[in-house]
Amino acid sequence: MDVDAVKRAEQKKALENIKNGLATKVRIVIAKDACPTCEAMAGVYDFDNAPELPIEGCSHPGGCRCRYEPVLDHFGP
């Protein structure tokens, strides 16, 4: 398995974990020195519309370092 395939599998699992938790949406968080392609993908998405990570077309020498984070907008029991 190549490095991108491993990253893709890890991020897919992370997205599933977020989806199965208390989150209502998912945020793509980018690195401070992200490439323009990744910068364009930063933001909040519905689960069904979230781009797959790592971002295809990322031009950072170390590869895509984007990650998913949950968006929690429900409070209380």
C-alpha distances in whole Angstrom, upper triangle without the diagonal:
4,7,8,6,7,10,11,10,13,15,15,16,19,20,21,22,25,26,27,29,32,30,32,30,27,27,24,25,24,25,28,27,25,25,27,24,23,27,28,25,27,29,30,28,29,26,26,26,24,21,17,16,15,18,17,19,19,21,21,20,18,16,17,18,20,20,22,25,28,31,34,37,39,41,43,43
4,6,5,6,9,10,11,13,14,15,17,19,20,21,23,25,26,27,29,32,30,32,29,26,26,23,23,22,22,25,24,22,21,24,21,21,24,25,23,25,27,28,27,28,26,26,25,23,20,16,14,13,15,14,16,16,17,17,16,14,13,14,16,18,19,21,24,27,30,33,36,38,41,43,43
4,5,5,6,9,10,11,12,14,16,17,18,20,21,23,24,26,27,30,28,30,27,24,23,20,20,19,18,22,21,19,19,21,19,18,21,23,21,22,25,26,25,27,24,25,24,21,18,15,12,10,13,13,15,14,15,14,14,11,9,11,12,15,15,18,21,24,28,31,34,36,38,40,41
4,5,5,6,9,10,10,12,14,15,16,18,20,21,22,24,26,28,26,27,24,21,20,17,18,17,17,21,19,17,17,19,16,15,19,20,18,19,22,23,22,23,21,21,20,18,15,11,9,7,10,10,12,11,13,13,13,11,8,9,11,12,14,16,19,22,25,28,31,34,36,39,39
4,5,5,6,9,10,10,12,14,15,16,18,20,21,23,24,27,25,27,24,21,21,19,20,19,20,24,23,20,20,22,19,18,21,22,19,21,23,24,22,23,20,20,20,18,15,11,10,9,12,12,14,14,17,17,17,15,12,12,14,15,15,17,20,22,26,28,32,33,36,38,38
4,5,5,6,9,10,11,12,14,16,17,19,20,21,23,26,24,26,24,21,21,18,19,19,19,23,22,20,21,23,20,19,22,23,20,21,23,24,23,24,21,21,21,18,16,13,11,10,13,14,17,16,18,17,17,15,12,12,13,14,14,16,19,21,25,27,31,32,34,37,37
4,5,5,6,8,10,10,12,14,15,16,18,20,21,24,22,24,21,18,17,15,15,15,15,19,19,17,17,20,17,15,19,20,17,18,20,20,20,21,18,19,19,16,14,10,7,7,10,12,14,13,16,15,15,12,10,9,9,10,10,12,15,18,22,24,28,30,32,34,35
4,5,5,6,9,10,10,12,14,15,16,18,20,23,21,22,19,16,16,14,15,16,17,21,21,18,18,20,17,15,18,19,16,17,19,19,18,19,16,16,16,13,11,7,6,6,9,10,14,13,16,16,17,15,12,10,11,11,11,12,15,18,21,24,27,29,31,33,34
4,6,5,6,9,10,11,12,14,15,17,19,22,20,22,20,17,18,16,18,18,20,23,24,21,22,23,20,18,22,22,19,20,21,21,19,19,16,17,17,15,13,10,9,9,13,14,17,17,20,20,21,18,15,14,14,14,12,13,16,18,21,24,27,28,31,33,32
4,5,5,6,9,10,11,12,14,15,17,20,18,20,18,15,16,15,15,16,17,21,22,20,21,23,20,18,21,22,18,19,20,19,19,19,16,18,18,15,14,11,9,10,13,15,18,17,20,19,20,17,15,13,12,12,10,11,13,15,19,21,25,26,28,30,30
4,5,5,6,9,10,10,12,14,15,18,16,18,15,12,13,11,12,13,15,19,20,17,19,20,18,15,18,18,15,15,16,16,15,16,13,15,15,11,11,8,6,8,11,13,16,15,18,18,19,17,14,11,11,9,7,7,11,13,16,19,22,24,26,28,29
4,5,5,6,9,10,10,12,14,17,15,17,15,12,14,13,15,16,19,22,23,20,21,22,19,17,20,20,16,17,17,16,15,15,11,12,13,11,10,7,7,10,12,14,18,17,21,21,22,20,17,14,14,12,10,9,12,13,17,19,22,23,26,28,28
4,5,5,6,9,10,11,12,16,15,17,15,13,15,15,16,18,20,24,25,22,24,25,23,20,22,23,19,19,19,18,17,16,13,14,16,13,14,11,11,13,15,18,21,20,24,23,24,22,19,17,16,14,12,10,12,13,17,18,22,23,25,27,26
4,5,5,6,9,10,11,14,12,14,13,10,12,12,13,15,17,21,22,20,22,24,21,18,20,21,17,17,17,15,15,15,12,14,15,12,13,11,10,12,15,18,21,20,23,22,23,20,18,15,14,12,9,7,9,10,13,15,19,20,22,24,24
4,5,5,6,9,10,12,10,12,10,8,10,10,13,15,18,21,23,20,22,23,20,17,19,19,15,15,15,13,11,11,8,10,12,9,10,9,9,12,14,17,20,19,23,22,24,22,19,16,15,12,9,7,8,9,12,14,17,18,21,23,23
4,5,5,6,9,12,11,12,12,10,13,14,16,19,22,25,27,24,26,26,24,21,23,23,19,19,18,16,14,13,9,11,13,12,13,12,13,15,17,20,23,23,26,26,28,25,22,19,18,16,13,10,11,11,14,15,18,19,21,23,22
4,5,5,6,10,10,12,12,11,13,15,16,19,21,25,27,25,27,28,25,22,24,24,21,20,19,16,15,14,11,14,16,14,16,15,14,17,19,22,25,24,28,27,28,26,23,20,19,16,13,10,10,9,13,14,17,17,19,21,20
4,5,5,7,6,9,8,7,10,12,14,17,20,23,25,23,25,26,24,20,22,22,18,17,15,13,12,12,9,13,14,12,14,14,14,17,18,21,24,23,27,26,28,25,23,20,18,15,12,8,7,6,9,10,13,14,16,18,18
4,6,7,6,7,8,8,12,14,16,19,22,25,27,25,27,27,25,22,23,23,19,18,16,13,12,10,7,10,12,11,14,14,15,18,19,22,25,25,28,28,30,28,25,22,20,17,14,11,10,8,10,11,13,14,17,18,18
4,7,8,10,11,11,15,17,19,22,25,28,30,28,30,31,28,25,27,26,23,22,20,17,15,13,11,13,16,15,18,17,18,21,22,25,28,28,31,31,33,30,28,24,23,20,17,14,13,10,12,12,15,14,17,18,17
4,6,9,10,11,14,17,18,22,24,27,30,28,30,31,29,25,26,26,23,21,19,16,16,14,12,15,18,16,19,19,19,22,23,26,30,29,32,31,33,30,28,25,23,20,17,13,11,9,10,10,12,12,13,15,14
4,7,9,11,14,17,18,22,25,27,30,28,30,31,29,26,26,26,23,21,18,15,15,14,13,16,18,17,20,21,21,24,25,28,31,30,33,32,35,32,30,26,24,21,18,14,12,8,9,7,9,8,10,11,11
4,6,7,10,13,15,19,22,24,27,25,27,27,25,22,23,23,19,17,15,12,11,10,10,13,15,13,17,18,18,21,22,25,28,27,30,29,32,29,27,24,22,18,15,11,9,5,5,5,7,8,11,13,14
4,7,10,14,16,20,23,25,28,26,27,27,25,22,22,22,19,17,14,10,9,8,8,11,13,12,16,18,19,22,22,25,28,27,30,30,33,31,28,25,23,19,17,13,11,8,6,6,7,8,11,14,15
4,7,10,13,16,20,22,25,22,24,23,21,19,19,18,15,13,10,7,6,5,6,9,10,9,13,14,16,18,18,21,24,23,27,26,29,28,25,21,20,16,14,10,9,6,5,7,9,11,14,17,18
4,7,10,13,16,19,21,19,20,20,18,15,16,16,12,11,8,6,5,6,6,10,10,7,10,12,12,15,15,18,21,20,23,23,26,24,21,18,16,12,10,6,6,5,5,9,11,14,16,20,21
4,6,10,13,15,18,15,17,17,16,13,13,13,10,7,5,4,6,9,9,12,11,8,10,12,12,14,14,17,19,18,21,20,23,22,19,15,14,10,8,6,5,6,6,10,12,15,18,21,23
4,7,10,13,15,12,14,14,12,9,10,10,7,5,5,6,8,11,11,13,12,8,9,10,9,11,10,14,16,14,17,16,20,18,16,12,10,7,6,5,6,9,10,14,16,19,22,25,27
4,7,9,12,10,13,13,13,9,9,11,9,6,7,9,11,15,15,17,15,12,12,13,11,12,12,15,16,14,16,15,18,16,15,11,9,6,5,6,7,10,11,15,17,20,22,26,28
4,7,8,6,9,10,10,7,7,10,8,6,9,12,14,17,18,20,17,14,13,13,11,11,10,14,14,11,13,12,15,13,12,9,7,5,7,9,11,14,15,18,21,24,26,29,31
4,5,5,9,11,12,9,9,12,12,10,13,16,18,21,21,23,21,17,16,16,13,12,12,15,15,12,13,10,13,11,11,9,6,6,9,12,13,17,18,21,24,27,28,32,34
4,6,9,11,13,11,9,13,14,11,14,17,20,24,24,26,24,20,19,20,17,16,15,18,18,14,14,12,14,13,14,12,10,10,12,15,16,19,20,23,25,28,30,33,35
4,7,9,12,10,9,13,14,13,16,19,22,25,25,27,25,21,19,20,17,15,15,17,15,12,11,8,11,11,12,11,10,11,14,17,18,22,23,26,28,32,33,36,39
4,7,8,6,6,10,10,10,14,17,19,22,22,24,21,18,16,16,14,12,11,13,12,9,9,7,10,10,10,8,8,8,12,15,17,20,21,25,27,30,32,35,37
4,6,5,6,9,10,11,15,18,20,23,23,24,21,18,16,16,14,12,10,12,9,6,6,6,9,11,10,9,10,10,14,17,19,22,23,27,29,32,35,38,40
4,5,5,6,9,10,14,17,19,22,23,23,20,18,15,16,15,14,11,12,10,8,8,9,13,14,13,11,13,12,16,18,20,23,23,27,29,32,35,38,40
4,5,5,7,9,13,16,16,20,20,20,17,15,12,13,12,11,8,8,7,6,8,9,13,14,12,10,12,11,14,16,19,21,22,26,27,31,34,37,39
4,5,5,7,10,13,14,18,18,19,16,13,11,11,10,9,7,9,8,6,9,9,13,13,10,8,9,7,10,13,15,18,19,23,25,28,30,34,36
4,5,5,9,13,14,18,19,20,17,14,13,14,13,13,10,12,12,10,11,11,15,15,14,11,11,9,12,14,16,18,19,22,24,27,30,33,35
4,6,8,12,13,16,18,18,15,13,11,14,13,13,10,12,11,11,13,14,18,18,16,13,14,11,14,15,17,19,19,22,23,27,30,33,35
4,6,9,10,13,14,15,11,9,8,10,10,11,8,11,11,10,13,14,18,18,15,12,12,9,11,11,14,16,16,20,21,24,27,31,32
4,7,9,13,14,16,13,10,10,12,11,12,10,14,14,13,15,15,19,18,16,12,12,8,10,10,11,13,13,17,18,22,24,28,30
4,7,10,12,14,11,9,10,13,13,15,13,16,17,16,19,19,22,22,19,16,15,11,11,10,10,11,10,14,15,19,21,25,27
4,7,9,12,10,8,10,13,14,16,15,18,20,19,22,22,25,24,22,18,17,13,12,10,9,9,8,11,12,15,18,22,24
4,6,8,6,5,8,11,13,15,14,17,19,19,22,23,26,25,22,18,18,14,13,10,11,10,9,12,13,16,19,23,24
4,6,5,6,10,13,15,17,17,19,22,22,25,26,29,28,25,21,20,17,15,12,12,11,10,12,13,15,19,22,22
4,6,5,9,11,13,16,16,18,21,21,25,25,28,27,23,20,19,16,14,11,11,10,11,13,14,16,19,22,22
4,6,9,10,13,16,16,17,21,21,25,26,29,28,24,21,21,18,16,13,15,14,14,17,18,19,23,25,25
4,6,9,12,15,14,15,18,19,22,24,27,26,22,19,19,16,15,13,15,14,14,17,18,20,24,27,27
4,6,9,12,11,13,16,16,20,21,24,22,19,15,16,12,11,9,11,12,12,16,17,20,23,26,27
4,6,9,7,9,12,13,16,18,21,20,16,13,14,11,11,10,13,14,15,19,21,23,27,30,30
4,6,6,8,12,12,16,17,19,18,14,11,12,10,10,10,13,15,17,20,23,25,28,31,31
3,5,8,11,10,14,14,16,14,11,8,9,7,7,8,12,15,17,20,23,26,28,31,32
4,6,9,8,11,11,13,12,8,5,7,7,8,10,14,17,19,23,26,28,31,33,34
4,6,6,10,11,13,13,9,6,9,8,10,12,15,18,20,23,26,29,31,34,35
4,6,9,11,14,14,10,8,12,11,13,15,19,21,23,27,29,32,35,38,39
4,6,9,12,13,10,9,12,12,15,18,21,24,25,29,31,34,37,40,41
4,6,9,10,7,6,9,10,13,16,19,22,24,28,30,33,36,39,40
4,6,8,7,8,11,12,16,19,22,25,27,31,33,36,38,42,43
4,5,5,6,9,11,15,18,21,24,26,30,32,35,37,40,42
4,6,9,11,14,17,20,23,27,29,32,35,38,40,43,45
4,7,8,12,14,18,21,25,27,30,33,36,38,41,42
4,6,9,12,16,19,22,25,28,31,34,36,39,40
4,6,9,12,15,19,21,25,27,30,33,35,37
4,6,10,13,17,19,22,25,28,30,33,34
4,7,10,13,16,19,22,25,27,30,31
4,7,10,13,16,19,22,24,27,28
4,7,10,13,16,18,21,23,25
4,7,10,13,15,17,20,21
4,6,10,12,14,17,18
4,6,9,12,15,17
4,6,8,11,13
4,6,10,12
4,7,9
4,7
4
